Amino acid sequence: MTAAEALRAAIARLRAGGIEDAALDARWLLAHALGLAPDRLTLHLPDEMSAPQARAFDRAVVARLARQPVAQIIGQRQFWRLGFRVTRDTLDPRPETETLVAEALRLPFRKVLDLGTGTGCILLSCLHDCPTAEGLGVDISAAALEVARGNARALGLEGRAGFQLSDWFSTVAGHFDLIVSNPPYIAADEMAGLAPEVRDWEPQIALTPGGDGLSPYRILGRDAPARLEPGGRLIVEIGPTQGRAVQALFAAAGLEDVRILPDLDGRDRVVTARQPA
């Protein structure tokens, strides 16, 4: 069977299984099975597939039909023009989170703290584009931290990025001129409505804190000011309905210039604030 024939058959299977982006997902999975970069796949579609390649592609399609995310199946996600290893112990980096990175890089910084670092995608993207800075990523998951350390090594950033186990600020020392976080923010009553790719495959602890979803922002508003240098910035991702509530929490904590920023789809996505100088 040629790669083109296998691709057509897989698209039909995925569409029949209710996968929305069947054609795109099938191409990513086929490129992975063939050991190719996705942009090289078209050149190899006329090629005959080996038996091991065919088996690998079939396993990948079966996994996608079970609603496992493509990034977990192939083990990687592109984010901020960089490649990040992804596992079931981490959130799958999403394009909307790049809004946070863009805002972080709008001004220079020297020392950044990433709370709930996961794959390390926010911290490492910021350090990649700010070569004079150093940073610390913390997470409550030891397994996620191992993924982040591996990503730092792969990107050549292990010399400027440290990682440690911490429940928010519990083991964090020192001060930072930038604190960033994409915390769990999905309310408990919203979990059932999530896509199965998210609800059933990504770590619950990274998705929801329970309750109204705002408890991480209460912790950040309470504790971040003590860790920010004068004039330092706090930048967080939010759910699209949480902007006003998080803005009020940060303003009540004494932070200044508290603003809500939209993502590329126009939805509230980031809240940024500044420690008084």
Buried (B, 14 or more C-beta within 10 A) or exposed (E): EEBBEBBBBBBEBBBEBEBEEBEBBBBBBBBBBBEBEBEEBEEBBEEEBEEEBBEBBBEBBEBBBEBBBBBBBBEBBEBBEBEBBBBEBBBBBBEBBBBBBBBBBEEEBBBBBBBBBBBBBBBBBBBBBBEEBBBBBBBBBEEBBBBBBBBBEBBEBBEBBBBEEBEBBEEBEEBBBBBBBBBBBBBEEBBEEBEEBBBEBBBEBBBBBEEBBBBBBBBBBBBBBEBBBEEBBBBBBBBEEBBEBBBEBBBEBEBEEBBBBBBEEEBBBBBBBBBEE
